[in-house]
Amino acid sequence: MMKPQLCYHPIMPTGFGAGITAGDFLAASTGSIKNLLMRQGFVLVKNLSLDADRFRDIYSAFGTIVEYTDEKGGVGFGYRDTLKLEGEKNKIVTGRGQLPLHADGGLLLTQVDQVFLYAAQIRNMKFRGATTICDHVLACREMPGHLLRVLEEETFEVRVLERGYYVDVSPADWFRVPVFTDLGWVRKMLIYFPFDESNPASWESRIVGYNEWETARFFAELTAFFKQPRYYFKHYWQQGDLLIMDNRRVIHEREEFNDDNIIRHLYRGQTATL
């Protein structure tokens, strides 16, 4: 007997992204969701009721859990596998400020194929703290040549600043990140946009041979292009939302939510398909 086809609705006007009901998601096979992620880039499931253990059970089925133990045990202030993003003061990755467009894993020299975010508790947050997603494949296909040339031909480097999060795993100085890696079915994009000046920075970015003004001008134009509605989805969190992203197919961002009365507690898990 053939299994019923997985039901979903496209989220973006281009057909990108997939919205799935909680019932359909829980009934679906892991393989069908993984294939959907590869095609659609991200999956959004609403109205799930999960604790941290159940959340871990769900994401662990998708591949090898990305975890930090032994000599890497200090990463992320010692979170091991499920990172709790609770808006901690005086921290950046787990804090309340901006995390500009990026892909996970590159700064910790770690393979990350799927990223899972679950809204465990949301309070007093209306129009803040969104997670945004960019369809970089379509954007690069339609990008002006002068922007694409820089991404394909120039050398991009990053340097971590939030040493308490990255500890001794990330290189201490500037190091190269390959913007594109051809995986056959997709060109994975690994890029770290610079932070806005008004936000504390967890990393900084540069283009070799470009001065600060030229680098800032390039990233400003690239940001404006990527953030057109055709390529860019903005998710405002509600409690019980589960957002799964294929880290090879999209890049993402966190918008700031710096009001003291806002509660935004997310669980994050990562997996690698080996």
C-alpha positions as CSV (number, residue, x, y, z in Angstrom):
1,M,0.0,0.0,0.0
2,M,1.3,3.4,-0.9
3,K,1.8,5.9,1.9
4,P,-0.3,9.0,1.7
5,Q,1.4,12.0,0.2
6,L,2.6,14.6,2.7
7,C,0.3,17.5,2.8
8,Y,1.7,21.0,3.0
9,H,1.1,24.5,1.8
10,P,3.8,26.7,0.3
11,I,4.6,29.7,2.5
12,M,6.2,32.2,0.2
13,P,4.7,33.7,-3.0
14,T,7.4,31.9,-5.0
15,G,6.3,28.5,-3.6
16,F,9.2,28.3,-1.2
17,G,8.8,27.1,2.4
18,A,6.3,24.5,3.7
19,G,3.5,24.9,6.3
20,I,2.4,21.6,7.8
21,T,-0.2,20.9,10.5
22,A,0.9,19.5,13.8
23,G,-0.9,16.2,13.1
24,D,0.5,15.8,9.6
25,F,4.0,16.5,10.9
26,L,3.9,14.0,13.7
27,A,2.5,11.4,11.4
28,A,5.0,11.9,8.6
29,S,8.2,9.9,8.2
30,T,11.5,11.6,8.9
31,G,12.6,10.9,5.4
32,S,9.7,12.7,3.9
33,I,10.3,15.8,6.0
34,K,14.0,15.8,5.1
35,N,13.2,15.6,1.4
36,L,10.7,18.4,1.8
37,L,13.3,20.5,3.5
38,M,15.8,20.0,0.7
39,R,13.2,21.1,-1.8
40,Q,11.4,23.8,0.2
41,G,14.2,25.1,2.4
42,F,12.2,25.3,5.6
43,V,9.2,23.8,7.3
44,L,6.9,25.6,9.8
45,V,4.6,23.6,12.2
46,K,2.3,25.4,14.6
47,N,0.5,24.4,17.8
48,L,2.9,21.7,19.1
49,S,3.3,21.1,22.8
50,L,6.8,19.9,23.5
51,D,9.2,19.8,26.4
52,A,12.9,19.8,26.0
53,D,13.2,16.0,26.0
54,R,10.4,15.5,23.4
55,F,12.0,18.2,21.2
56,R,15.3,16.4,21.4
57,D,13.6,13.1,20.4
58,I,12.1,14.8,17.4
59,Y,15.3,16.4,16.0
60,S,17.6,13.5,16.8
61,A,15.7,11.4,14.3
62,F,16.9,13.6,11.4
63,G,20.6,12.7,11.7
64,T,23.6,12.8,13.9
65,I,23.0,15.4,16.7
66,V,25.5,18.2,16.7
67,E,26.8,18.3,20.2
68,Y,29.7,19.6,22.1
69,T,31.5,17.5,24.7
70,D,35.0,16.7,25.9
71,E,37.4,19.2,24.6
72,K,34.5,21.2,23.0
73,G,32.4,21.1,26.1
74,G,32.7,24.8,26.8
75,V,31.0,25.8,23.5
76,G,27.9,28.0,24.0
77,F,28.6,28.3,27.8
78,G,28.4,24.5,28.0
79,Y,25.0,23.7,26.4
80,R,26.1,20.3,24.8
81,D,23.2,19.6,22.3
82,T,19.9,21.5,22.9
83,L,20.7,25.2,23.2
84,K,18.2,27.3,25.2
85,L,17.9,30.7,23.6
86,E,16.4,32.6,26.5
87,G,17.4,36.2,25.9
88,E,20.1,36.3,28.5
89,K,21.5,39.8,29.3
90,N,25.1,40.4,28.4
91,K,25.2,37.5,25.9
92,I,24.8,37.7,22.2
93,V,24.1,34.4,20.5
94,T,21.7,33.5,23.4
95,G,20.8,37.1,24.0
96,R,18.3,39.6,22.9
97,G,20.0,41.5,20.1
98,Q,20.4,41.1,16.4
99,L,22.0,38.0,14.8
100,P,22.4,39.1,11.2
101,L,22.1,36.8,8.2
102,H,24.2,33.7,8.5
103,A,24.3,29.9,8.2
104,D,25.0,27.8,11.3
105,G,28.2,25.8,11.9
106,G,30.9,27.7,10.1
107,L,32.3,29.7,13.0
108,L,32.6,26.4,15.0
109,L,34.0,24.5,12.0
110,T,31.1,22.1,12.4
111,Q,28.8,20.5,9.8
112,V,25.2,21.5,10.3
113,D,22.6,20.4,7.8
114,Q,19.3,20.9,9.7
115,V,18.4,23.6,12.3
116,F,15.4,23.2,14.6
117,L,13.9,26.0,16.6
118,Y,10.9,25.5,18.9
119,A,9.1,28.3,20.8
120,A,8.8,27.0,24.3
121,Q,7.6,30.3,25.8
122,I,6.5,33.5,24.1
123,R,5.2,36.5,26.1
124,N,4.6,40.2,25.3
125,M,6.2,39.9,21.9
126,K,4.1,41.4,19.0
127,F,6.3,42.8,16.3
128,R,9.8,42.0,17.6
129,G,12.2,39.1,17.7
130,A,11.4,37.5,14.3
131,T,13.4,34.8,12.7
132,T,13.9,35.6,9.1
133,I,14.9,33.2,6.3
134,C,16.4,33.9,2.9
135,D,16.1,31.7,-0.2
136,H,19.7,32.3,-1.3
137,V,19.5,29.9,-4.3
138,L,16.7,31.9,-6.0
139,A,18.3,35.2,-5.0
140,C,21.7,34.2,-6.4
141,R,20.1,33.0,-9.6
142,E,18.5,36.4,-10.1
143,M,21.2,38.6,-8.5
144,P,22.9,41.4,-10.4
145,G,26.2,40.3,-11.8
146,H,28.4,42.8,-9.8
147,L,27.1,41.3,-6.5
148,L,27.4,37.7,-7.6
149,R,30.9,38.3,-8.8
150,V,32.1,39.4,-5.4
151,L,30.5,36.4,-3.7
152,E,32.0,34.0,-6.2
153,E,35.4,35.5,-6.7
154,E,36.5,37.3,-3.6
155,T,37.7,35.9,-0.3
156,F,35.5,36.4,2.8
157,E,36.9,36.1,6.3
158,V,35.4,36.2,9.8
159,R,36.7,36.6,13.3
160,V,34.7,35.6,16.4
161,L,34.3,38.2,19.1
162,E,32.1,36.5,21.7
163,R,34.8,34.2,23.0
164,G,32.7,32.9,25.9
165,Y,30.4,31.3,23.3
166,Y,33.0,30.0,20.8
167,V,35.8,29.3,23.4
168,D,38.8,27.5,21.9
169,V,37.0,25.7,19.1
170,S,36.9,28.7,16.7
171,P,40.2,30.1,15.4
172,A,41.4,33.1,17.4
173,D,42.1,35.3,14.4
174,W,40.6,36.0,11.0
175,F,39.9,32.8,9.0
176,R,38.4,32.1,5.6
177,V,34.8,30.9,5.1
178,P,34.0,29.5,1.6
179,V,30.9,31.3,0.5
180,F,29.7,28.5,-1.8
181,T,30.2,24.8,-1.5
182,D,28.8,22.7,-4.4
183,L,26.9,19.7,-2.9
184,G,25.6,18.5,-6.2
185,W,21.9,19.2,-5.5
186,V,22.6,22.7,-4.1
187,R,25.3,25.3,-3.7
188,K,25.5,25.6,0.1
189,M,26.0,29.2,1.2
190,L,28.2,30.0,4.2
191,I,28.3,33.7,4.9
192,Y,28.3,35.9,8.0
193,F,26.8,39.4,7.5
194,P,28.1,42.1,9.8
195,F,26.1,43.3,12.8
196,D,24.4,46.7,12.8
197,E,26.4,49.3,14.7
198,S,23.7,49.6,17.3
199,N,24.0,45.9,18.3
200,P,26.8,44.1,20.2
201,A,28.6,41.8,17.7
202,S,29.3,38.1,18.2
203,W,31.5,38.1,15.0
204,E,32.9,40.5,12.5
205,S,33.3,40.0,8.7
206,R,35.6,41.3,6.0
207,I,36.4,40.9,2.4
208,V,40.1,40.5,1.7
209,G,41.4,43.5,-0.2
210,Y,38.4,45.7,0.5
211,N,38.6,48.6,2.9
212,E,35.9,49.1,5.6
213,W,33.8,51.5,3.5
214,E,33.8,49.1,0.5
215,T,32.9,46.1,2.7
216,A,30.1,48.0,4.4
217,R,28.8,49.3,1.0
218,F,28.8,45.7,-0.5
219,F,27.0,44.2,2.5
220,A,24.4,47.0,2.6
221,E,23.6,46.4,-1.1
222,L,23.5,42.7,-0.7
223,T,21.3,42.9,2.4
224,A,18.8,45.1,0.5
225,F,18.7,42.6,-2.4
226,F,18.3,39.5,-0.2
227,K,15.6,41.2,1.9
228,Q,13.2,41.7,-1.0
229,P,9.9,39.8,-0.4
230,R,10.6,37.5,-3.3
231,Y,13.5,35.9,-1.4
232,Y,12.9,36.7,2.3
233,F,10.4,35.3,4.8
234,K,9.9,36.8,8.3
235,H,8.4,34.6,11.0
236,Y,6.9,36.2,14.1
237,W,7.0,33.6,16.9
238,Q,4.0,32.2,18.7
239,Q,4.2,29.7,21.5
240,G,4.2,26.1,20.1
241,D,5.8,27.0,16.8
242,L,8.4,24.6,15.4
243,L,10.6,26.0,12.6
244,I,13.0,23.6,10.8
245,M,15.5,24.9,8.3
246,D,17.8,23.1,5.9
247,N,21.0,24.9,6.7
248,R,22.4,24.2,3.2
249,R,19.4,25.7,1.4
250,V,18.7,28.9,3.4
251,I,20.5,31.5,5.5
252,H,18.7,33.1,8.4
253,E,18.7,35.9,10.9
254,R,17.3,36.9,14.3
255,E,15.8,40.4,14.8
256,E,16.4,42.1,18.1
257,F,13.8,42.0,20.9
258,N,15.4,44.2,23.5
259,D,12.4,45.2,25.6
260,D,12.8,43.9,29.2
261,N,9.2,42.7,29.4
262,I,9.5,40.4,26.4
263,I,9.9,36.6,27.0
264,R,11.2,34.7,24.0
265,H,12.5,31.3,25.0
266,L,13.4,29.0,22.1
267,Y,15.0,25.6,22.0
268,R,17.5,25.0,19.3
269,G,18.8,21.7,18.0
270,Q,21.1,20.9,15.0
271,T,21.7,17.7,13.1
272,A,24.1,16.5,10.4
273,T,23.3,14.0,7.7
274,L,26.3,11.7,7.4
